[in-house]
Amino acid sequence: MSQLRKLGFQAELKTSAAKFFEFMKSDLGNIAQIFPQHVKCLQLIEGNFSTTGSVILFKYTIGDMLKVYNSAKVKFQVADGSAKWELVFEKANEAVPNPDMFINFAATVVKDLDNYLYNN
């Protein structure tokens, strides 16, 4: 049985933490319209966008994580001047590589979102 593993990053923000957090809490459902080059669609499965433990299905342009990982859970924190993103995942088997491609992708989306919020 595979173990849970963690990977993540921290990004500096140009926009305020309050504005970034508010978008993640209240406007995340619009991310596919803002960044269609990154996100195909977003669907709320359970809960709501502002509640811990909610289940949100993202369809990314880079593929389906759950084809090679048994589970994937994202923890996102915003504090003054930075955003911290952590992926907790379980590999389907030991031959599966770490999800570095998804981490890099998430870092790009956070950077692009920060630029969008800073300029709008």
N, CA, C and O atoms as a printed pandas DataFrame, in Angstrom:
     atom_number atom_name residue_name chain_id  residue_number  x_coord  y_coord  z_coord
0              1         N          MET        A               1    0.839   -1.177    0.000
1              2        CA          MET        A               1    0.000    0.000    0.000
2              3         C          MET        A               1    0.887    1.244    0.000
3              4         O          MET        A               1    1.855    1.320    0.757
4              5         N          SER        A               2    0.563    2.200   -0.834
5              6        CA          SER        A               2    1.319    3.442   -0.925
6              7         C          SER        A               2    1.039    4.331    0.271
7              8         O          SER        A               2   -0.008    4.246    0.912
8              9         N          GLN        A               3    2.011    5.187    0.547
9             10        CA          GLN        A               3    1.861    6.154    1.623
10            11         C          GLN        A               3    1.426    7.496    1.062
11            12         O          GLN        A               3    1.655    7.802   -0.109
12            13         N          LEU        A               4    0.799    8.288    1.911
13            14        CA          LEU        A               4    0.473    9.653    1.520
14            15         C          LEU        A               4    1.762   10.456    1.475
15            16         O          LEU        A               4    2.624   10.329    2.344
16            17         N          ARG        A               5    1.877   11.274    0.458
17            18        CA          ARG        A               5    3.058   12.118    0.270
18            19         C          ARG        A               5    2.607   13.547    0.066
19            20         O          ARG        A               5    1.447   13.808   -0.254
20            21         N          LYS        A               6    3.541   14.475    0.257
21            22        CA          LYS        A               6    3.216   15.886    0.122
22            23         C          LYS        A               6    4.240   16.578   -0.768
23            24         O          LYS        A               6    5.441   16.317   -0.689
24            25         N          LEU        A               7    3.741   17.453   -1.602
25            26        CA          LEU        A               7    4.557   18.358   -2.401
26            27         C          LEU        A               7    3.842   19.695   -2.422
27            28         O          LEU        A               7    2.619   19.756   -2.294
28            29         N          GLY        A               8    4.601   20.759   -2.582
29            30        CA          GLY        A               8    3.948   22.048   -2.647
30            31         C          GLY        A               8    4.898   23.167   -3.003
31            32         O          GLY        A               8    6.048   22.941   -3.379
32            33         N          PHE        A               9    4.395   24.370   -2.878
33            34        CA          PHE        A               9    5.196   25.560   -3.158
34            35         C          PHE        A               9    4.605   26.747   -2.412
35            36         O          PHE        A               9    3.464   26.715   -1.952
36            37         N          GLN        A              10    5.406   27.781   -2.308
37            38        CA          GLN        A              10    4.951   29.053   -1.764
38            39         C          GLN        A              10    5.278   30.120   -2.788
39            40         O          GLN        A              10    6.389   30.160   -3.317
40            41         N          ALA        A              11    4.313   30.987   -3.070
41            42        CA          ALA        A              11    4.490   32.037   -4.071
42            43         C          ALA        A              11    4.260   33.398   -3.442
43            44         O          ALA        A              11    3.332   33.582   -2.655
44            45         N          GLU        A              12    5.102   34.339   -3.790
45            46        CA          GLU        A              12    4.894   35.713   -3.346
46            47         C          GLU        A              12    3.772   36.320   -4.163
47            48         O          GLU        A              12    3.641   36.048   -5.356
48            49         N          LEU        A              13    2.955   37.152   -3.506
49            50        CA          LEU        A              13    1.809   37.782   -4.162
50            51         C          LEU        A              13    2.022   39.285   -4.295
51            52         O          LEU        A              13    2.559   39.935   -3.398
52            53         N          LYS        A              14    1.586   39.826   -5.437
53            54        CA          LYS        A              14    1.565   41.276   -5.631
54            55         C          LYS        A              14    0.257   41.846   -5.103
55            56         O          LYS        A              14    0.226   42.948   -4.555
56            57         N          THR        A              15   -0.816   41.094   -5.268
57            58        CA          THR        A              15   -2.127   41.528   -4.788
58            59         C          THR        A              15   -2.224   41.268   -3.293
59            60         O          THR        A              15   -1.430   40.504   -2.746
60            61         N          SER        A              16   -3.166   41.880   -2.641
61            62        CA          SER        A              16   -3.302   41.677   -1.197
62            63         C          SER        A              16   -3.790   40.262   -0.902
63            64         O          SER        A              16   -4.489   39.643   -1.704
64            65         N          ALA        A              17   -3.403   39.774    0.263
65            66        CA          ALA        A              17   -3.855   38.446    0.681
66            67         C          ALA        A              17   -5.377   38.417    0.786
67            68         O          ALA        A              17   -6.006   37.417    0.443
68            69         N          ALA        A              18   -5.965   39.511    1.258
69            70        CA          ALA        A              18   -7.429   39.569    1.406
70            71         C          ALA        A              18   -8.129   39.439    0.057
71            72         O          ALA        A              18   -9.119   38.716   -0.059
72            73         N          LYS        A              19   -7.630   40.127   -0.956
73            74        CA          LYS        A              19   -8.247   40.065   -2.289
74            75         C          LYS        A              19   -8.073   38.677   -2.905
75            76         O          LYS        A              19   -9.000   38.143   -3.514
76            77         N          PHE        A              20   -6.885   38.099   -2.746
77            78        CA          PHE        A              20   -6.623   36.760   -3.286
78            79         C          PHE        A              20   -7.519   35.735   -2.599
79            80         O          PHE        A              20   -8.136   34.901   -3.262
80            81         N          PHE        A              21   -7.589   35.797   -1.280
81            82        CA          PHE        A              21   -8.423   34.863   -0.523
82            83         C          PHE        A              21   -9.892   35.016   -0.896
83            84         O          PHE        A              21  -10.599   34.021   -1.059
84            85         N          GLU        A              22  -10.353   36.249   -1.031
85            86        CA          GLU        A              22  -11.755   36.493   -1.385
86            87         C          GLU        A              22  -12.093   35.868   -2.733
87            88         O          GLU        A              22  -13.175   35.308   -2.910
88            89         N          PHE        A              23  -11.160   35.967   -3.687
89            90        CA          PHE        A              23  -11.396   35.324   -4.984
90            91         C          PHE        A              23  -11.521   33.815   -4.793
91            92         O          PHE        A              23  -12.454   33.201   -5.311
92            93         N          MET        A              24  -10.592   33.217   -4.056
93            94        CA          MET        A              24  -10.613   31.764   -3.852
94            95         C          MET        A              24  -11.892   31.335   -3.132
95            96         O          MET        A              24  -12.414   30.252   -3.394
96            97         N          LYS        A              25  -12.391   32.163   -2.240
97            98        CA          LYS        A              25  -13.580   31.840   -1.457
98            99         C          LYS        A              25  -14.866   32.086   -2.239
99           100         O          LYS        A              25  -15.794   31.280   -2.174
100          101         N          SER        A              26  -14.927   33.186   -2.971
101          102        CA          SER        A              26  -16.198   33.599   -3.559
102          103         C          SER        A              26  -16.287   33.509   -5.077
103          104         O          SER        A              26  -17.380   33.362   -5.625
104          105         N          ASP        A              27  -15.158   33.597   -5.757
105          106        CA          ASP        A              27  -15.178   33.679   -7.221
106          107         C          ASP        A              27  -14.455   32.531   -7.923
107          108         O          ASP        A              27  -14.291   32.566   -9.143
108          109         N          LEU        A              28  -14.024   31.528   -7.186
109          110        CA          LEU        A              28  -13.276   30.429   -7.789
110          111         C          LEU        A              28  -14.041   29.770   -8.930
111          112         O          LEU        A              28  -13.433   29.277   -9.880
112          113         N          GLY        A              29  -15.346   29.758   -8.847
113          114        CA          GLY        A              29  -16.172   29.176   -9.899
114          115         C          GLY        A              29  -15.992   29.832  -11.252
115          116         O          GLY        A              29  -16.374   29.260  -12.273
116          117         N          ASN        A              30  -15.414   31.026  -11.277
117          118        CA          ASN        A              30  -15.187   31.747  -12.538
118          119         C          ASN        A              30  -13.811   31.489  -13.150
119          120         O          ASN        A              30  -13.492   32.040  -14.204
120          121         N          ILE        A              31  -13.007   30.673  -12.514
121          122        CA          ILE        A              31  -11.625   30.527  -12.968
122          123         C          ILE        A              31  -11.513   29.938  -14.375
123          124         O          ILE        A              31  -10.591   30.282  -15.113
124          125         N          ALA        A              32  -12.427   29.067  -14.751
125          126        CA          ALA        A              32  -12.380   28.486  -16.103
126          127         C          ALA        A              32  -12.664   29.541  -17.173
127          128         O          ALA        A              32  -12.123   29.468  -18.277
128          129         N          GLN        A              33  -13.509   30.518  -16.850
129          130        CA          GLN        A              33  -13.785   31.593  -17.809
130          131         C          GLN        A              33  -12.611   32.565  -17.899
131          132         O          GLN        A              33  -12.329   33.109  -18.967
132          133         N          ILE        A              34  -11.930   32.781  -16.776
133          134        CA          ILE        A              34  -10.802   33.713  -16.749
134          135         C          ILE        A              34   -9.561   33.088  -17.381
135          136         O          ILE        A              34   -8.825   33.763  -18.101
136          137         N          PHE        A              35   -9.328   31.816  -17.118
137          138        CA          PHE        A              35   -8.131   31.119  -17.597
138          139         C          PHE        A              35   -8.471   29.835  -18.355
139          140         O          PHE        A              35   -8.109   28.748  -17.906
140          141         N          PRO        A              36   -9.156   29.938  -19.488
141          142        CA          PRO        A              36   -9.499   28.721  -20.232
142          143         C          PRO        A              36   -8.263   27.974  -20.742
143          144         O          PRO        A              36   -8.346   26.791  -21.070
144          145         N          GLN        A              37   -7.138   28.650  -20.809
145          146        CA          GLN        A              37   -5.895   27.984  -21.229
146          147         C          GLN        A              37   -5.372   27.039  -20.141
147          148         O          GLN        A              37   -4.534   26.181  -20.418
148          149         N          HIS        A              38   -5.863   27.193  -18.904
149          150        CA          HIS        A              38   -5.426   26.353  -17.785
150          151         C          HIS        A              38   -6.508   25.390  -17.300
151          152         O          HIS        A              38   -6.233   24.222  -17.027
152          153         N          VAL        A              39   -7.738   25.889  -17.197
153          154        CA          VAL        A              39   -8.816   25.114  -16.579
154          155         C          VAL        A              39   -9.951   24.941  -17.579
155          156         O          VAL        A              39  -10.512   25.920  -18.071
156          157         N          LYS        A              40  -10.287   23.681  -17.877
157          158        CA          LYS        A              40  -11.392   23.405  -18.804
158          159         C          LYS        A              40  -12.735   23.691  -18.141
159          160         O          LYS        A              40  -13.593   24.358  -18.719
160          161         N          CYS        A              41  -12.909   23.182  -16.927
161          162        CA          CYS        A              41  -14.131   23.465  -16.177
162          163         C          CYS        A              41  -13.895   23.177  -14.707
163          164         O          CYS        A              41  -12.921   22.527  -14.326
164          165         N          LEU        A              42  -14.800   23.670  -13.902
165          166        CA          LEU        A              42  -14.747   23.490  -12.460
166          167         C          LEU        A              42  -16.161   23.167  -12.009
167          168         O          LEU        A              42  -17.112   23.850  -12.391
168          169         N          GLN        A              43  -16.300   22.134  -11.203
169          170        CA          GLN        A              43  -17.631   21.715  -10.773
170          171         C          GLN        A              43  -17.623   21.479   -9.269
171          172         O          GLN        A              43  -16.785   20.738   -8.754
172          173         N          LEU        A              44  -18.548   22.103   -8.574
173          174        CA          LEU        A              44  -18.699   21.903   -7.143
174          175         C          LEU        A              44  -19.467   20.596   -6.927
175          176         O          LEU        A              44  -20.619   20.472   -7.345
176          177         N          ILE        A              45  -18.830   19.632   -6.277
177          178        CA          ILE        A              45  -19.432   18.320   -6.048
178          179         C          ILE        A              45  -20.151   18.281   -4.697
179          180         O          ILE        A              45  -21.258   17.756   -4.585
180          181         N          GLU        A              46  -19.502   18.846   -3.673
181          182        CA          GLU        A              46  -20.047   18.780   -2.316
182          183         C          GLU        A              46  -19.595   20.010   -1.536
183          184         O          GLU        A              46  -18.447   20.434   -1.666
184          185         N          GLY        A              47  -20.476   20.584   -0.734
185          186        CA          GLY        A              47  -20.126   21.748    0.068
186          187         C          GLY        A              47  -20.274   23.023   -0.734
187          188         O          GLY        A              47  -21.171   23.148   -1.568
188          189         N          ASN        A              48  -19.380   23.973   -0.472
189          190        CA          ASN        A              48  -19.347   25.216   -1.237
190          191         C          ASN        A              48  -17.901   25.683   -1.333
191          192         O          ASN        A              48  -17.018   25.098   -0.706
192          193         N          PHE        A              49  -17.659   26.703   -2.090
193          194        CA          PHE        A              49  -16.287   27.126   -2.334
194          195         C          PHE        A              49  -15.595   27.672   -1.090
195          196         O          PHE        A              49  -14.366   27.701   -1.038
196          197         N          SER        A              50  -16.347   28.099   -0.102
197          198        CA          SER        A              50  -15.736   28.744    1.055
198          199         C          SER        A              50  -15.641   27.853    2.294
199          200         O          SER        A              50  -15.268   28.335    3.364
200          201         N          THR        A              51  -15.968   26.577    2.176
201          202        CA          THR        A              51  -15.972   25.687    3.333
202          203         C          THR        A              51  -14.864   24.640    3.233
203          204         O          THR        A              51  -14.712   23.974    2.209
204          205         N          THR        A              52  -14.105   24.508    4.300
205          206        CA          THR        A              52  -13.090   23.468    4.376
206          207         C          THR        A              52  -13.761   22.111    4.213
207          208         O          THR        A              52  -14.821   21.861    4.785
208          209         N          GLY        A              53  -13.139   21.242    3.433
209          210        CA          GLY        A              53  -13.684   19.910    3.225
210          211         C          GLY        A              53  -14.607   19.788    2.033
211          212         O          GLY        A              53  -15.097   18.696    1.743
212          213         N          SER        A              54  -14.854   20.877    1.340
213          214        CA          SER        A              54  -15.695   20.817    0.140
214          215         C          SER        A              54  -14.979   20.014   -0.940
215          216         O          SER        A              54  -13.750   19.935   -0.957
216          217         N          VAL        A              55  -15.746   19.432   -1.822
217          218        CA          VAL        A              55  -15.191   18.643   -2.920
218          219         C          VAL        A              55  -15.452   19.402   -4.216
219          220         O          VAL        A              55  -16.596   19.668   -4.588
220          221         N          ILE        A              56  -14.352   19.743   -4.896
221          222        CA          ILE        A              56  -14.430   20.506   -6.141
222          223         C          ILE        A              56  -13.690   19.733   -7.211
223          224         O          ILE        A              56  -12.540   19.339   -7.014
224          225         N          LEU        A              57  -14.336   19.514   -8.336
225          226        CA          LEU        A              57  -13.721   18.818   -9.457
226          227         C          LEU        A              57  -13.177   19.852  -10.436
227          228         O          LEU        A              57  -13.920   20.670  -10.977
228          229         N          PHE        A              58  -11.872   19.798  -10.650
229          230        CA          PHE        A              58  -11.214   20.648  -11.639
230          231         C          PHE        A              58  -10.866   19.780  -12.833
231          232         O          PHE        A              58  -10.344   18.678  -12.664
232          233         N          LYS        A              59  -11.142   20.250  -14.019
233          234        CA          LYS        A              59  -10.663   19.598  -15.233
234          235         C          LYS        A              59   -9.624   20.520  -15.830
235          236         O          LYS        A              59   -9.929   21.588  -16.361
236          237         N          TYR        A              60   -8.392   20.073  -15.726
237          238        CA          TYR        A              60   -7.257   20.865  -16.176
238          239         C          TYR        A              60   -6.898   20.537  -17.615
239          240         O          TYR        A              60   -7.311   19.515  -18.162
240          241         N          THR        A              61   -6.135   21.413  -18.202
241          242        CA          THR        A              61   -5.679   21.191  -19.573
242          243         C          THR        A              61   -4.512   20.218  -19.633
243          244         O          THR        A              61   -4.118   19.803  -20.723
244          245         N          ILE        A              62   -3.941   19.839  -18.476
245          246        CA          ILE        A              62   -2.765   18.965  -18.501
246          247         C          ILE        A              62   -3.070   17.505  -18.209
247          248         O          ILE        A              62   -2.152   16.685  -18.219
248          249         N          GLY        A              63   -4.303   17.154  -17.955
249          250        CA          GLY        A              63   -4.628   15.749  -17.767
250          251         C          GLY        A              63   -5.333   15.455  -16.456
251          252         O          GLY        A              63   -5.638   16.362  -15.681
252          253         N          ASP        A              64   -5.587   14.181  -16.220
253          254        CA          ASP        A              64   -6.361   13.704  -15.080
254          255         C          ASP        A              64   -5.435   13.070  -14.053
255          256         O          ASP        A              64   -4.876   12.000  -14.292
256          257         N          MET        A              65   -5.271   13.728  -12.910
257          258        CA          MET        A              65   -4.397   13.216  -11.853
258          259         C          MET        A              65   -4.840   11.856  -11.345
259          260         O          MET        A              65   -4.004   11.010  -11.029
260          261         N          LEU        A              66   -6.139   11.638  -11.263
261          262        CA          LEU        A              66   -6.628   10.418  -10.636
262          263         C          LEU        A              66   -6.476    9.176  -11.520
263          264         O          LEU        A              66   -6.882    8.081  -11.133
264          265         N          LYS        A              67   -5.893    9.351  -12.702
265          266        CA          LYS        A              67   -5.562    8.176  -13.515
266          267         C          LYS        A              67   -4.280    7.515  -13.021
267          268         O          LYS        A              67   -4.071    6.324  -13.249
268          269         N          VAL        A              68   -3.416    8.277  -12.346
269          270        CA          VAL        A              68   -2.148    7.724  -11.870
270          271         C          VAL        A              68   -1.943    7.847  -10.363
271          272         O          VAL        A              68   -0.990    7.296   -9.812
272          273         N          TYR        A              69   -2.850    8.578   -9.695
273          274        CA          TYR        A              69   -2.776    8.728   -8.239
274          275         C          TYR        A              69   -4.097    8.265   -7.640
275          276         O          TYR        A              69   -5.167    8.584   -8.158
276          277         N          ASN        A              70   -4.020    7.513   -6.550
277          278        CA          ASN        A              70   -5.231    7.009   -5.896
278          279         C          ASN        A              70   -6.041    8.131   -5.262
279          280         O          ASN        A              70   -7.270    8.074   -5.214
280          281         N          SER        A              71   -5.346    9.140   -4.782
281          282        CA          SER        A              71   -6.027   10.276   -4.173
282          283         C          SER        A              71   -5.177   11.522   -4.327
283          284         O          SER        A              71   -3.958   11.451   -4.482
284          285         N          ALA        A              72   -5.841   12.659   -4.283
285          286        CA          ALA        A              72   -5.152   13.948   -4.354
286          287         C          ALA        A              72   -6.003   14.976   -3.619
287          288         O          ALA        A              72   -7.186   15.143   -3.917
288          289         N          LYS        A              73   -5.400   15.656   -2.669
289          290        CA          LYS        A              73   -6.102   16.658   -1.876
290          291         C          LYS        A              73   -5.222   17.902   -1.804
291          292         O          LYS        A              73   -4.024   17.813   -1.535
292          293         N          VAL        A              74   -5.827   19.055   -2.048
293          294        CA          VAL        A              74   -5.084   20.314   -2.049
294          295         C          VAL        A              74   -5.405   21.110   -0.795
295          296         O          VAL        A              74   -6.561   21.224   -0.389
296          297         N          LYS        A              75   -4.371   21.649   -0.198
297          298        CA          LYS        A              75   -4.514   22.575    0.916
298          299         C          LYS        A              75   -3.938   23.904    0.444
299          300         O          LYS        A              75   -2.808   23.961   -0.040
300          301         N          PHE        A              76   -4.716   24.964    0.585
301          302        CA          PHE        A              76   -4.310   26.270    0.086
302          303         C          PHE        A              76   -4.422   27.286    1.206
303          304         O          PHE        A              76   -5.465   27.394    1.850
304          305         N          GLN        A              77   -3.340   28.039    1.444
305          306        CA          GLN        A              77   -3.333   29.073    2.472
306          307         C          GLN        A              77   -2.826   30.371    1.876
307          308         O          GLN        A              77   -1.906   30.381    1.057
308          309         N          VAL        A              78   -3.442   31.467    2.301
309          310        CA          VAL        A              78   -3.001   32.789    1.873
310          311         C          VAL        A              78   -2.702   33.599    3.126
311          312         O          VAL        A              78   -3.514   33.673    4.048
312          313         N          ALA        A              79   -1.520   34.202    3.137
313          314        CA          ALA        A              79   -1.136   35.082    4.239
314          315         C          ALA        A              79   -0.525   36.333    3.634
315          316         O          ALA        A              79   -0.325   36.409    2.422
316          317         N          ASP        A              80   -0.232   37.301    4.466
317          318        CA          ASP        A              80    0.316   38.559    3.960
318          319         C          ASP        A              80    1.480   38.319    3.011
319          320         O          ASP        A              80    2.541   37.831    3.400
320          321         N          GLY        A              81    1.248   38.676    1.761
321          322        CA          GLY        A              81    2.305   38.636    0.765
322          323         C          GLY        A              81    2.619   37.295    0.147
323          324         O          GLY        A              81    3.519   37.212   -0.688
324          325         N          SER        A              82    1.904   36.226    0.525
325          326        CA          SER        A              82    2.232   34.935   -0.083
326          327         C          SER        A              82    1.037   33.981   -0.089
327          328         O          SER        A              82    0.085   34.124    0.679
328          329         N          ALA        A              83    1.133   33.012   -0.982
329          330        CA          ALA        A              83    0.164   31.928   -1.076
330          331         C          ALA        A              83    0.937   30.619   -0.952
331          332         O          ALA        A              83    1.974   30.441   -1.591
332          333         N          LYS        A              84    0.437   29.724   -0.145
333          334        CA          LYS        A              84    1.064   28.414    0.036
334          335         C          LYS        A              84    0.094   27.357   -0.476
335          336         O          LYS        A              84   -1.077   27.345   -0.097
336          337         N          TRP        A              85    0.583   26.476   -1.333
337          338        CA          TRP        A              85   -0.228   25.447   -1.967
338          339         C          TRP        A              85    0.428   24.107   -1.682
339          340         O          TRP        A              85    1.618   23.936   -1.947
340          341         N          GLU        A              86   -0.326   23.152   -1.146
341          342        CA          GLU        A              86    0.228   21.839   -0.821
342          343         C          GLU        A              86   -0.676   20.747   -1.382
343          344         O          GLU        A              86   -1.895   20.794   -1.219
344          345         N          LEU        A              87   -0.082   19.786   -2.031
345          346        CA          LEU        A              87   -0.794   18.635   -2.576
346          347         C          LEU        A              87   -0.436   17.408   -1.755
347          348         O          LEU        A              87    0.736   17.046   -1.641
348          349         N          VAL        A              88   -1.447   16.771   -1.184
349          350        CA          VAL        A              88   -1.277   15.502   -0.476
350          351         C          VAL        A              88   -1.812   14.435   -1.425
351          352         O          VAL        A              88   -2.970   14.492   -1.839
352          353         N          PHE        A              89   -0.976   13.469   -1.766
353          354        CA          PHE        A              89   -1.355   12.501   -2.786
354          355         C          PHE        A              89   -0.887   11.093   -2.422
355          356         O          PHE        A              89   -0.001   10.900   -1.590
356          357         N          GLU        A              90   -1.512   10.126   -3.073
357          358        CA          GLU        A              90   -1.128    8.724   -2.929
358          359         C          GLU        A              90   -0.923    8.157   -4.320
359          360         O          GLU        A              90   -1.831    8.185   -5.151
360          361         N          LYS        A              91    0.267    7.644   -4.570
361          362        CA          LYS        A              91    0.570    7.050   -5.874
362          363         C          LYS        A              91   -0.199    5.740   -6.042
363          364         O          LYS        A              91   -0.419    5.010   -5.076
364          365         N          ALA        A              92   -0.601    5.456   -7.268
365          366        CA          ALA        A              92   -1.271    4.184   -7.553
366          367         C          ALA        A              92   -0.307    3.018   -7.353
367          368         O          ALA        A              92   -0.712    1.929   -6.945
368          369         N          ASN        A              93    0.967    3.256   -7.643
369          370        CA          ASN        A              93    2.021    2.274   -7.387
370          371         C          ASN        A              93    3.352    3.010   -7.335
371          372         O          ASN        A              93    3.416    4.189   -7.682
372          373         N          GLU        A              94    4.388    2.353   -6.919
373          374        CA          GLU        A              94    5.690    3.003   -6.721
374          375         C          GLU        A              94    6.362    3.428   -8.023
375          376         O          GLU        A              94    7.285    4.241   -7.996
376          377         N          ALA        A              95    5.924    2.902   -9.148
377          378        CA          ALA        A              95    6.510    3.285  -10.434
378          379         C          ALA        A              95    6.006    4.652  -10.914
379          380         O          ALA        A              95    6.596    5.256  -11.810
380          381         N          VAL        A              96    4.932    5.126  -10.324
381          382        CA          VAL        A              96    4.357    6.415  -10.714
382          383         C          VAL        A              96    5.267    7.535  -10.199
383          384         O          VAL        A              96    5.653    7.532   -9.030
384          385         N          PRO        A              97    5.609    8.486  -11.063
385          386        CA          PRO        A              97    6.474    9.589  -10.614
386          387         C          PRO        A              97    5.716   10.564   -9.716
387          388         O          PRO        A              97    4.486   10.571   -9.680
388          389         N          ASN        A              98    6.474   11.380   -8.999
389          390        CA          ASN        A              98    5.852   12.454   -8.223
390          391         C          ASN        A              98    5.128   13.397   -9.178
391          392         O          ASN        A              98    5.523   13.514  -10.338
392          393         N          PRO        A              99    4.090   14.062   -8.720
393          394        CA          PRO        A              99    3.287   14.934   -9.594
394          395         C          PRO        A              99    3.907   16.322   -9.805
395          396         O          PRO        A              99    3.224   17.337   -9.672
396          397         N          ASP        A             100    5.191   16.359  -10.130
397          398        CA          ASP        A             100    5.886   17.640  -10.336
398          399         C          ASP        A             100    5.213   18.478  -11.416
399          400         O          ASP        A             100    5.152   19.702  -11.296
400          401         N          MET        A             101    4.711   17.841  -12.462
401          402        CA          MET        A             101    4.046   18.561  -13.543
402          403         C          MET        A             101    2.826   19.313  -13.006
403          404         O          MET        A             101    2.572   20.444  -13.419
404          405         N          PHE        A             102    2.068   18.701  -12.093
405          406        CA          PHE        A             102    0.889   19.349  -11.527
406          407         C          PHE        A             102    1.284   20.484  -10.577
407          408         O          PHE        A             102    0.609   21.512  -10.523
408          409         N          ILE        A             103    2.360   20.299   -9.839
409          410        CA          ILE        A             103    2.853   21.353   -8.941
410          411         C          ILE        A             103    3.272   22.566   -9.763
411          412         O          ILE        A             103    2.912   23.696   -9.433
412          413         N          ASN        A             104    4.030   22.335  -10.831
413          414        CA          ASN        A             104    4.459   23.435  -11.701
414          415         C          ASN        A             104    3.265   24.119  -12.353
415          416         O          ASN        A             104    3.236   25.342  -12.492
416          417         N          PHE        A             105    2.288   23.324  -12.748
417          418        CA          PHE        A             105    1.065   23.861  -13.336
418          419         C          PHE        A             105    0.331   24.749  -12.325
419          420         O          PHE        A             105   -0.083   25.859  -12.660
420          421         N          ALA        A             106    0.169   24.266  -11.098
421          422        CA          ALA        A             106   -0.511   25.040  -10.057
422          423         C          ALA        A             106    0.235   26.340   -9.771
423          424         O          ALA        A             106   -0.390   27.379   -9.562
424          425         N          ALA        A             107    1.557   26.289   -9.760
425          426        CA          ALA        A             107    2.356   27.502   -9.534
426          427         C          ALA        A             107    2.104   28.521  -10.645
427          428         O          ALA        A             107    2.031   29.721  -10.380
428          429         N          THR        A             108    1.975   28.058  -11.868
429          430        CA          THR        A             108    1.682   28.951  -12.997
430          431         C          THR        A             108    0.302   29.579  -12.846
431          432         O          THR        A             108    0.140   30.777  -13.075
432          433         N          VAL        A             109   -0.690   28.784  -12.463
433          434        CA          VAL        A             109   -2.048   29.302  -12.282
434          435         C          VAL        A             109   -2.080   30.340  -11.158
435          436         O          VAL        A             109   -2.718   31.383  -11.302
436          437         N          VAL        A             110   -1.402   30.069  -10.048
437          438        CA          VAL        A             110   -1.360   31.026   -8.937
438          439         C          VAL        A             110   -0.702   32.329   -9.391
439          440         O          VAL        A             110   -1.193   33.414   -9.078
440          441         N          LYS        A             111    0.388   32.228  -10.115
441          442        CA          LYS        A             111    1.071   33.425  -10.623
442          443         C          LYS        A             111    0.157   34.211  -11.571
443          444         O          LYS        A             111    0.045   35.432  -11.460
444          445         N          ASP        A             112   -0.484   33.515  -12.491
445          446        CA          ASP        A             112   -1.382   34.177  -13.444
446          447         C          ASP        A             112   -2.590   34.800  -12.735
447          448         O          ASP        A             112   -3.024   35.895  -13.092
448          449         N          LEU        A             113   -3.127   34.105  -11.736
449          450        CA          LEU        A             113   -4.250   34.651  -10.976
450          451         C          LEU        A             113   -3.819   35.888  -10.202
451          452         O          LEU        A             113   -4.549   36.877  -10.151
452          453         N          ASP        A             114   -2.647   35.835   -9.606
453          454        CA          ASP        A             114   -2.127   36.995   -8.890
454          455         C          ASP        A             114   -2.009   38.196   -9.830
455          456         O          ASP        A             114   -2.420   39.301   -9.475
456          457         N          ASN        A             115   -1.460   37.990  -11.011
457          458        CA          ASN        A             115   -1.352   39.080  -11.987
458          459         C          ASN        A             115   -2.726   39.607  -12.399
459          460         O          ASN        A             115   -2.925   40.817  -12.506
460          461         N          TYR        A             116   -3.661   38.705  -12.627
461          462        CA          TYR        A             116   -5.030   39.091  -12.990
462          463         C          TYR        A             116   -5.668   39.947  -11.903
463          464         O          TYR        A             116   -6.225   41.008  -12.186
464          465         N          LEU        A             117   -5.586   39.482  -10.655
465          466        CA          LEU        A             117   -6.197   40.220   -9.542
466          467         C          LEU        A             117   -5.500   41.549   -9.289
467          468         O          LEU        A             117   -6.151   42.533   -8.938
468          469         N          TYR        A             118   -4.213   41.586   -9.461
469          470        CA          TYR        A             118   -3.444   42.817   -9.260
470          471         C          TYR        A             118   -3.837   43.889  -10.291
471          472         O          TYR        A             118   -3.878   45.080   -9.984
472          473         N          ASN        A             119   -4.122   43.439  -11.507
473          474        CA          ASN        A             119   -4.439   44.361  -12.580
474          475         C          ASN        A             119   -5.936   44.667  -12.744
475          476         O          ASN        A             119   -6.305   45.521  -13.550
476          477         N          ASN        A             120   -6.791   43.983  -11.992
477          478        CA          ASN        A             120   -8.249   44.193  -12.128
478          479         C          ASN        A             120   -8.872   44.557  -10.791
479          480         O          ASN        A             120  -10.083   44.769  -10.712
